[in-house]
Amino acid sequence: MSKTAIALITVGLFLAGGCYSFWKQKLPKGVIGVLAIGAVMCLAAGVMRL
């Protein structure tokens, strides 16, 4: 596994945790949606680099 893949997966999981936290705090759906899209893109990029 390359360091780039590990970094992307870690950032994706961090953003996914933030998305869950924002959802629990009842923040606006637009903010949660943008954060979720970023998390999915980071996770997908990390998995593709494996």
CHARMM-style PDB file with segment names, atoms N, HN, CA, C and O in Angstrom:
ATOM      1  N   MET     1       0.839  -1.183   0.000  1.00  0.00      PROA
ATOM      2  CA  MET     1       0.000   0.000   0.000  1.00  0.00      PROA
ATOM      3  C   MET     1       0.886   1.249   0.000  1.00  0.00      PROA
ATOM      4  O   MET     1       1.847   1.344   0.763  1.00  0.00      PROA
ATOM      5  N   SER     2       0.552   2.182  -0.849  1.00  0.00      PROA
ATOM      6  HN  SER     2      -0.229   2.105  -1.469  1.00  0.00      PROA
ATOM      7  CA  SER     2       1.330   3.412  -0.926  1.00  0.00      PROA
ATOM      8  C   SER     2       0.875   4.398   0.155  1.00  0.00      PROA
ATOM      9  O   SER     2      -0.225   4.296   0.700  1.00  0.00      PROA
ATOM     10  N   LYS     3       1.746   5.334   0.436  1.00  0.00      PROA
ATOM     11  HN  LYS     3       2.639   5.417  -0.006  1.00  0.00      PROA
ATOM     12  CA  LYS     3       1.426   6.339   1.452  1.00  0.00      PROA
ATOM     13  C   LYS     3       0.280   7.230   1.002  1.00  0.00      PROA
ATOM     14  O   LYS     3      -0.513   7.693   1.822  1.00  0.00      PROA
ATOM     15  N   THR     4       0.192   7.470  -0.296  1.00  0.00      PROA
ATOM     16  HN  THR     4       0.836   7.094  -0.963  1.00  0.00      PROA
ATOM     17  CA  THR     4      -0.891   8.307  -0.818  1.00  0.00      PROA
ATOM     18  C   THR     4      -2.241   7.642  -0.598  1.00  0.00      PROA
ATOM     19  O   THR     4      -3.204   8.301  -0.206  1.00  0.00      PROA
ATOM     20  N   ALA     5      -2.315   6.343  -0.848  1.00  0.00      PROA
ATOM     21  HN  ALA     5      -1.533   5.807  -1.166  1.00  0.00      PROA
ATOM     22  CA  ALA     5      -3.573   5.624  -0.650  1.00  0.00      PROA
ATOM     23  C   ALA     5      -3.981   5.643   0.822  1.00  0.00      PROA
ATOM     24  O   ALA     5      -5.151   5.841   1.148  1.00  0.00      PROA
ATOM     25  N   ILE     6      -3.016   5.439   1.695  1.00  0.00      PROA
ATOM     26  HN  ILE     6      -2.065   5.278   1.430  1.00  0.00      PROA
ATOM     27  CA  ILE     6      -3.316   5.460   3.132  1.00  0.00      PROA
ATOM     28  C   ILE     6      -3.797   6.843   3.550  1.00  0.00      PROA
ATOM     29  O   ILE     6      -4.750   6.967   4.320  1.00  0.00      PROA
ATOM     30  N   ALA     7      -3.139   7.884   3.042  1.00  0.00      PROA
ATOM     31  HN  ALA     7      -2.365   7.784   2.416  1.00  0.00      PROA
ATOM     32  CA  ALA     7      -3.538   9.256   3.390  1.00  0.00      PROA
ATOM     33  C   ALA     7      -4.950   9.565   2.895  1.00  0.00      PROA
ATOM     34  O   ALA     7      -5.744  10.159   3.624  1.00  0.00      PROA
ATOM     35  N   LEU     8      -5.267   9.168   1.664  1.00  0.00      PROA
ATOM     36  HN  LEU     8      -4.621   8.685   1.072  1.00  0.00      PROA
ATOM     37  CA  LEU     8      -6.603   9.440   1.123  1.00  0.00      PROA
ATOM     38  C   LEU     8      -7.685   8.698   1.900  1.00  0.00      PROA
ATOM     39  O   LEU     8      -8.745   9.258   2.179  1.00  0.00      PROA
ATOM     40  N   ILE     9      -7.425   7.451   2.246  1.00  0.00      PROA
ATOM     41  HN  ILE     9      -6.564   6.996   2.019  1.00  0.00      PROA
ATOM     42  CA  ILE     9      -8.406   6.680   3.009  1.00  0.00      PROA
ATOM     43  C   ILE     9      -8.592   7.287   4.396  1.00  0.00      PROA
ATOM     44  O   ILE     9      -9.716   7.370   4.891  1.00  0.00      PROA
ATOM     45  N   THR    10      -7.494   7.713   5.029  1.00  0.00      PROA
ATOM     46  HN  THR    10      -6.580   7.645   4.628  1.00  0.00      PROA
ATOM     47  CA  THR    10      -7.582   8.326   6.352  1.00  0.00      PROA
ATOM     48  C   THR    10      -8.384   9.627   6.302  1.00  0.00      PROA
ATOM     49  O   THR    10      -9.236   9.867   7.157  1.00  0.00      PROA
ATOM     50  N   VAL    11      -8.113  10.455   5.312  1.00  0.00      PROA
ATOM     51  HN  VAL    11      -7.420  10.260   4.617  1.00  0.00      PROA
ATOM     52  CA  VAL    11      -8.858  11.715   5.168  1.00  0.00      PROA
ATOM     53  C   VAL    11     -10.329  11.427   4.884  1.00  0.00      PROA
ATOM     54  O   VAL    11     -11.207  12.108   5.415  1.00  0.00      PROA
ATOM     55  N   GLY    12     -10.603  10.430   4.057  1.00  0.00      PROA
ATOM     56  HN  GLY    12      -9.890   9.877   3.626  1.00  0.00      PROA
ATOM     57  CA  GLY    12     -11.987  10.066   3.772  1.00  0.00      PROA
ATOM     58  C   GLY    12     -12.739   9.615   5.007  1.00  0.00      PROA
ATOM     59  O   GLY    12     -13.898   9.981   5.204  1.00  0.00      PROA
ATOM     60  N   LEU    13     -12.081   8.816   5.844  1.00  0.00      PROA
ATOM     61  HN  LEU    13     -11.140   8.518   5.685  1.00  0.00      PROA
ATOM     62  CA  LEU    13     -12.724   8.369   7.087  1.00  0.00      PROA
ATOM     63  C   LEU    13     -12.925   9.540   8.052  1.00  0.00      PROA
ATOM     64  O   LEU    13     -13.936   9.606   8.750  1.00  0.00      PROA
ATOM     65  N   PHE    14     -11.959  10.459   8.089  1.00  0.00      PROA
ATOM     66  HN  PHE    14     -11.137  10.405   7.522  1.00  0.00      PROA
ATOM     67  CA  PHE    14     -12.093  11.647   8.924  1.00  0.00      PROA
ATOM     68  C   PHE    14     -13.289  12.488   8.485  1.00  0.00      PROA
ATOM     69  O   PHE    14     -14.076  12.943   9.314  1.00  0.00      PROA
ATOM     70  N   LEU    15     -13.417  12.689   7.176  1.00  0.00      PROA
ATOM     71  HN  LEU    15     -12.777  12.319   6.502  1.00  0.00      PROA
ATOM     72  CA  LEU    15     -14.544  13.468   6.662  1.00  0.00      PROA
ATOM     73  C   LEU    15     -15.872  12.749   6.898  1.00  0.00      PROA
ATOM     74  O   LEU    15     -16.885  13.391   7.176  1.00  0.00      PROA
ATOM     75  N   ALA    16     -15.869  11.423   6.789  1.00  0.00      PROA
ATOM     76  HN  ALA    16     -15.047  10.902   6.563  1.00  0.00      PROA
ATOM     77  CA  ALA    16     -17.098  10.664   7.059  1.00  0.00      PROA
ATOM     78  C   ALA    16     -17.503  10.803   8.526  1.00  0.00      PROA
ATOM     79  O   ALA    16     -18.689  10.919   8.835  1.00  0.00      PROA
ATOM     80  N   GLY    17     -16.528  10.793   9.424  1.00  0.00      PROA
ATOM     81  HN  GLY    17     -15.565  10.699   9.173  1.00  0.00      PROA
ATOM     82  CA  GLY    17     -16.826  11.015  10.843  1.00  0.00      PROA
ATOM     83  C   GLY    17     -17.379  12.407  11.090  1.00  0.00      PROA
ATOM     84  O   GLY    17     -18.289  12.583  11.900  1.00  0.00      PROA
ATOM     85  N   GLY    18     -16.833  13.398  10.393  1.00  0.00      PROA
ATOM     86  HN  GLY    18     -16.094  13.256   9.735  1.00  0.00      PROA
ATOM     87  CA  GLY    18     -17.349  14.755  10.505  1.00  0.00      PROA
ATOM     88  C   GLY    18     -18.762  14.870   9.972  1.00  0.00      PROA
ATOM     89  O   GLY    18     -19.588  15.596  10.525  1.00  0.00      PROA
ATOM     90  N   CYS    19     -19.035  14.154   8.901  1.00  0.00      PROA
ATOM     91  HN  CYS    19     -18.364  13.564   8.451  1.00  0.00      PROA
ATOM     92  CA  CYS    19     -20.383  14.140   8.325  1.00  0.00      PROA
ATOM     93  C   CYS    19     -21.383  13.565   9.329  1.00  0.00      PROA
ATOM     94  O   CYS    19     -22.473  14.109   9.503  1.00  0.00      PROA
ATOM     95  N   TYR    20     -21.017  12.479   9.980  1.00  0.00      PROA
ATOM     96  HN  TYR    20     -20.131  12.036   9.839  1.00  0.00      PROA
ATOM     97  CA  TYR    20     -21.883  11.864  10.985  1.00  0.00      PROA
ATOM     98  C   TYR    20     -22.096  12.817  12.165  1.00  0.00      PROA
ATOM     99  O   TYR    20     -23.207  12.949  12.677  1.00  0.00      PROA
ATOM    100  N   SER    21     -21.017  13.473  12.584  1.00  0.00      PROA
ATOM    101  HN  SER    21     -20.114  13.366  12.168  1.00  0.00      PROA
ATOM    102  CA  SER    21     -21.102  14.412  13.697  1.00  0.00      PROA
ATOM    103  C   SER    21     -22.016  15.585  13.351  1.00  0.00      PROA
ATOM    104  O   SER    21     -22.844  15.995  14.164  1.00  0.00      PROA
ATOM    105  N   PHE    22     -21.860  16.124  12.137  1.00  0.00      PROA
ATOM    106  HN  PHE    22     -21.187  15.791  11.476  1.00  0.00      PROA
ATOM    107  CA  PHE    22     -22.713  17.240  11.714  1.00  0.00      PROA
ATOM    108  C   PHE    22     -24.169  16.818  11.625  1.00  0.00      PROA
ATOM    109  O   PHE    22     -25.061  17.604  11.943  1.00  0.00      PROA
ATOM    110  N   TRP    23     -24.423  15.579  11.193  1.00  0.00      PROA
ATOM    111  HN  TRP    23     -23.698  14.940  10.935  1.00  0.00      PROA
ATOM    112  CA  TRP    23     -25.797  15.077  11.103  1.00  0.00      PROA
ATOM    113  C   TRP    23     -26.417  14.980  12.498  1.00  0.00      PROA
ATOM    114  O   TRP    23     -27.589  15.302  12.689  1.00  0.00      PROA
ATOM    115  N   LYS    24     -25.615  14.532  13.473  1.00  0.00      PROA
ATOM    116  HN  LYS    24     -24.663  14.270  13.318  1.00  0.00      PROA
ATOM    117  CA  LYS    24     -26.128  14.428  14.844  1.00  0.00      PROA
ATOM    118  C   LYS    24     -26.420  15.815  15.430  1.00  0.00      PROA
ATOM    119  O   LYS    24     -27.298  15.956  16.280  1.00  0.00      PROA
ATOM    120  N   GLN    25     -25.679  16.844  14.973  1.00  0.00      PROA
ATOM    121  HN  GLN    25     -24.965  16.730  14.282  1.00  0.00      PROA
ATOM    122  CA  GLN    25     -25.890  18.200  15.472  1.00  0.00      PROA
ATOM    123  C   GLN    25     -27.000  18.936  14.730  1.00  0.00      PROA
ATOM    124  O   GLN    25     -27.309  20.087  15.039  1.00  0.00      PROA
ATOM    125  N   LYS    26     -27.599  18.261  13.745  1.00  0.00      PROA
ATOM    126  HN  LYS    26     -27.348  17.326  13.493  1.00  0.00      PROA
ATOM    127  CA  LYS    26     -28.703  18.833  12.961  1.00  0.00      PROA
ATOM    128  C   LYS    26     -28.273  20.078  12.178  1.00  0.00      PROA
ATOM    129  O   LYS    26     -29.018  21.056  12.110  1.00  0.00      PROA
ATOM    130  N   LEU    27     -27.089  20.043  11.595  1.00  0.00      PROA
ATOM    131  HN  LEU    27     -26.484  19.249  11.650  1.00  0.00      PROA
ATOM    132  CA  LEU    27     -26.626  21.140  10.749  1.00  0.00      PROA
ATOM    133  C   LEU    27     -27.341  21.070   9.403  1.00  0.00      PROA
ATOM    134  O   LEU    27     -27.962  20.055   9.089  1.00  0.00      PROA
ATOM    135  N   PRO    28     -27.263  22.133   8.604  1.00  0.00      PROA
ATOM    136  CA  PRO    28     -27.968  22.146   7.313  1.00  0.00      PROA
ATOM    137  C   PRO    28     -27.553  20.988   6.405  1.00  0.00      PROA
ATOM    138  O   PRO    28     -26.397  20.563   6.402  1.00  0.00      PROA
ATOM    139  N   LYS    29     -28.510  20.494   5.647  1.00  0.00      PROA
ATOM    140  HN  LYS    29     -29.449  20.839   5.650  1.00  0.00      PROA
ATOM    141  CA  LYS    29     -28.282  19.332   4.785  1.00  0.00      PROA
ATOM    142  C   LYS    29     -27.260  19.612   3.690  1.00  0.00      PROA
ATOM    143  O   LYS    29     -26.554  18.700   3.260  1.00  0.00      PROA
ATOM    144  N   GLY    30     -27.169  20.871   3.229  1.00  0.00      PROA
ATOM    145  HN  GLY    30     -27.742  21.612   3.578  1.00  0.00      PROA
ATOM    146  CA  GLY    30     -26.198  21.214   2.192  1.00  0.00      PROA
ATOM    147  C   GLY    30     -24.763  21.017   2.667  1.00  0.00      PROA
ATOM    148  O   GLY    30     -23.917  20.518   1.924  1.00  0.00      PROA
ATOM    149  N   VAL    31     -24.498  21.411   3.903  1.00  0.00      PROA
ATOM    150  HN  VAL    31     -25.185  21.816   4.506  1.00  0.00      PROA
ATOM    151  CA  VAL    31     -23.162  21.249   4.473  1.00  0.00      PROA
ATOM    152  C   VAL    31     -22.828  19.767   4.601  1.00  0.00      PROA
ATOM    153  O   VAL    31     -21.722  19.340   4.271  1.00  0.00      PROA
ATOM    154  N   ILE    32     -23.781  19.000   5.078  1.00  0.00      PROA
ATOM    155  HN  ILE    32     -24.679  19.347   5.347  1.00  0.00      PROA
ATOM    156  CA  ILE    32     -23.573  17.564   5.247  1.00  0.00      PROA
ATOM    157  C   ILE    32     -23.378  16.896   3.889  1.00  0.00      PROA
ATOM    158  O   ILE    32     -22.551  15.995   3.756  1.00  0.00      PROA
ATOM    159  N   GLY    33     -24.127  17.326   2.892  1.00  0.00      PROA
ATOM    160  HN  GLY    33     -24.799  18.059   3.000  1.00  0.00      PROA
ATOM    161  CA  GLY    33     -24.013  16.746   1.559  1.00  0.00      PROA
ATOM    162  C   GLY    33     -22.655  16.985   0.934  1.00  0.00      PROA
ATOM    163  O   GLY    33     -22.061  16.076   0.354  1.00  0.00      PROA
ATOM    164  N   VAL    34     -22.159  18.218   1.050  1.00  0.00      PROA
ATOM    165  HN  VAL    34     -22.641  18.957   1.521  1.00  0.00      PROA
ATOM    166  CA  VAL    34     -20.838  18.537   0.488  1.00  0.00      PROA
ATOM    167  C   VAL    34     -19.758  17.743   1.198  1.00  0.00      PROA
ATOM    168  O   VAL    34     -18.835  17.235   0.560  1.00  0.00      PROA
ATOM    169  N   LEU    35     -19.867  17.633   2.517  1.00  0.00      PROA
ATOM    170  HN  LEU    35     -20.616  18.046   3.035  1.00  0.00      PROA
ATOM    171  CA  LEU    35     -18.892  16.866   3.284  1.00  0.00      PROA
ATOM    172  C   LEU    35     -18.946  15.386   2.920  1.00  0.00      PROA
ATOM    173  O   LEU    35     -17.908  14.731   2.818  1.00  0.00      PROA
ATOM    174  N   ALA    36     -20.142  14.861   2.724  1.00  0.00      PROA
ATOM    175  HN  ALA    36     -20.986  15.392   2.807  1.00  0.00      PROA
ATOM    176  CA  ALA    36     -20.293  13.456   2.350  1.00  0.00      PROA
ATOM    177  C   ALA    36     -19.712  13.186   0.964  1.00  0.00      PROA
ATOM    178  O   ALA    36     -19.078  12.153   0.746  1.00  0.00      PROA
ATOM    179  N   ILE    37     -19.926  14.103   0.035  1.00  0.00      PROA
ATOM    180  HN  ILE    37     -20.441  14.942   0.212  1.00  0.00      PROA
ATOM    181  CA  ILE    37     -19.366  13.939  -1.311  1.00  0.00      PROA
ATOM    182  C   ILE    37     -17.839  13.927  -1.250  1.00  0.00      PROA
ATOM    183  O   ILE    37     -17.195  13.116  -1.916  1.00  0.00      PROA
ATOM    184  N   GLY    38     -17.266  14.820  -0.457  1.00  0.00      PROA
ATOM    185  HN  GLY    38     -17.789  15.478   0.084  1.00  0.00      PROA
ATOM    186  CA  GLY    38     -15.815  14.852  -0.290  1.00  0.00      PROA
ATOM    187  C   GLY    38     -15.286  13.565   0.326  1.00  0.00      PROA
ATOM    188  O   GLY    38     -14.242  13.061  -0.088  1.00  0.00      PROA
ATOM    189  N   ALA    39     -16.002  13.032   1.315  1.00  0.00      PROA
ATOM    190  HN  ALA    39     -16.850  13.442   1.651  1.00  0.00      PROA
ATOM    191  CA  ALA    39     -15.581  11.795   1.961  1.00  0.00      PROA
ATOM    192  C   ALA    39     -15.608  10.631   0.976  1.00  0.00      PROA
ATOM    193  O   ALA    39     -14.677   9.827   0.931  1.00  0.00      PROA
ATOM    194  N   VAL    40     -16.665  10.545   0.197  1.00  0.00      PROA
ATOM    195  HN  VAL    40     -17.421  11.198   0.234  1.00  0.00      PROA
ATOM    196  CA  VAL    40     -16.785   9.455  -0.775  1.00  0.00      PROA
ATOM    197  C   VAL    40     -15.699   9.560  -1.841  1.00  0.00      PROA
ATOM    198  O   VAL    40     -15.124   8.549  -2.245  1.00  0.00      PROA
ATOM    199  N   MET    41     -15.417  10.778  -2.295  1.00  0.00      PROA
ATOM    200  HN  MET    41     -15.883  11.599  -1.966  1.00  0.00      PROA
ATOM    201  CA  MET    41     -14.385  10.957  -3.317  1.00  0.00      PROA
ATOM    202  C   MET    41     -13.012  10.573  -2.773  1.00  0.00      PROA
ATOM    203  O   MET    41     -12.237   9.929  -3.480  1.00  0.00      PROA
ATOM    204  N   CYS    42     -12.693  10.951  -1.536  1.00  0.00      PROA
ATOM    205  HN  CYS    42     -13.323  11.474  -0.962  1.00  0.00      PROA
ATOM    206  CA  CYS    42     -11.398  10.591  -0.948  1.00  0.00      PROA
ATOM    207  C   CYS    42     -11.282   9.078  -0.760  1.00  0.00      PROA
ATOM    208  O   CYS    42     -10.248   8.486  -1.069  1.00  0.00      PROA
ATOM    209  N   LEU    43     -12.342   8.461  -0.254  1.00  0.00      PROA
ATOM    210  HN  LEU    43     -13.182   8.942  -0.002  1.00  0.00      PROA
ATOM    211  CA  LEU    43     -12.304   7.010  -0.067  1.00  0.00      PROA
ATOM    212  C   LEU    43     -12.163   6.280  -1.398  1.00  0.00      PROA
ATOM    213  O   LEU    43     -11.398   5.322  -1.509  1.00  0.00      PROA
ATOM    214  N   ALA    44     -12.895   6.731  -2.396  1.00  0.00      PROA
ATOM    215  HN  ALA    44     -13.516   7.509  -2.306  1.00  0.00      PROA
ATOM    216  CA  ALA    44     -12.820   6.087  -3.707  1.00  0.00      PROA
ATOM    217  C   ALA    44     -11.430   6.243  -4.312  1.00  0.00      PROA
ATOM    218  O   ALA    44     -10.890   5.290  -4.874  1.00  0.00      PROA
ATOM    219  N   ALA    45     -10.850   7.430  -4.204  1.00  0.00      PROA
ATOM    220  HN  ALA    45     -11.289   8.204  -3.747  1.00  0.00      PROA
ATOM    221  CA  ALA    45      -9.502   7.651  -4.733  1.00  0.00      PROA
ATOM    222  C   ALA    45      -8.475   6.794  -4.011  1.00  0.00      PROA
ATOM    223  O   ALA    45      -7.561   6.251  -4.632  1.00  0.00      PROA
ATOM    224  N   GLY    46      -8.630   6.673  -2.692  1.00  0.00      PROA
ATOM    225  HN  GLY    46      -9.372   7.114  -2.188  1.00  0.00      PROA
ATOM    226  CA  GLY    46      -7.700   5.846  -1.925  1.00  0.00      PROA
ATOM    227  C   GLY    46      -7.803   4.379  -2.301  1.00  0.00      PROA
ATOM    228  O   GLY    46      -6.786   3.699  -2.435  1.00  0.00      PROA
ATOM    229  N   VAL    47      -9.018   3.888  -2.472  1.00  0.00      PROA
ATOM    230  HN  VAL    47      -9.844   4.441  -2.363  1.00  0.00      PROA
ATOM    231  CA  VAL    47      -9.209   2.485  -2.836  1.00  0.00      PROA
ATOM    232  C   VAL    47      -8.690   2.226  -4.241  1.00  0.00      PROA
ATOM    233  O   VAL    47      -8.118   1.170  -4.509  1.00  0.00      PROA
ATOM    234  N   MET    48      -8.885   3.181  -5.137  1.00  0.00      PROA
ATOM    235  HN  MET    48      -9.350   4.039  -4.920  1.00  0.00      PROA
ATOM    236  CA  MET    48      -8.408   2.989  -6.522  1.00  0.00      PROA
ATOM    237  C   MET    48      -6.876   2.989  -6.583  1.00  0.00      PROA
ATOM    238  O   MET    48      -6.302   2.370  -7.479  1.00  0.00      PROA
ATOM    239  N   ARG    49      -6.208   3.667  -5.653  1.00  0.00      PROA
ATOM    240  HN  ARG    49      -6.675   4.170  -4.925  1.00  0.00      PROA
ATOM    241  CA  ARG    49      -4.747   3.698  -5.668  1.00  0.00      PROA
ATOM    242  C   ARG    49      -4.140   2.452  -5.052  1.00  0.00      PROA
ATOM    243  O   ARG    49      -2.929   2.250  -5.146  1.00  0.00      PROA
ATOM    244  N   LEU    50      -4.956   1.605  -4.420  1.00  0.00      PROA
ATOM    245  HN  LEU    50      -5.939   1.769  -4.344  1.00  0.00      PROA
ATOM    246  CA  LEU    50      -4.406   0.386  -3.809  1.00  0.00      PROA
ATOM    247  C   LEU    50      -3.860  -0.561  -4.823  1.00  0.00      PROA
ATOM    248  OT1 LEU    50      -3.364  -1.629  -4.466  1.00  0.00      PROA
TER     249      LEU     50
END
